[in-house]
Amino acid sequence: MSRQTRSAWTEAWEGENGLDPLPMPFRGQLTAYVMHRAERSVAAGNPRARLVLNQIVGQGVGMMDEVKTSAQIVREFREDFRSAQGRMRALTL
């Protein structure tokens, strides 16, 4: 199984067709041509083709629960780093 964004394509495969998912990397090999055509169709101006597209994502996507700007993410990262740095200093003094 792979982690990926949901799309009309993934939902069509989730039906009760009785087929088990293919193991990696065969799933990608099977769908590569279709996804390539859909990407080209979007680039050519067909917005409906975007409904088919999906992206492989990491397991961290499951932890996302809000929209943040990149500035917010950098600020939070900096705050977390400073906090961890302070804890490390306390351990070494």
Secondary structure, DSSP 4 states (H G I P E B T S, - for coil): ---B---HHHHHHTSS--PPPPPTTHHHHHHHHHHHHHHHHHHTT-GGGGGT---B--GGGGG--S---HHHHHHHHHHHHHHHHHHHHHHH-
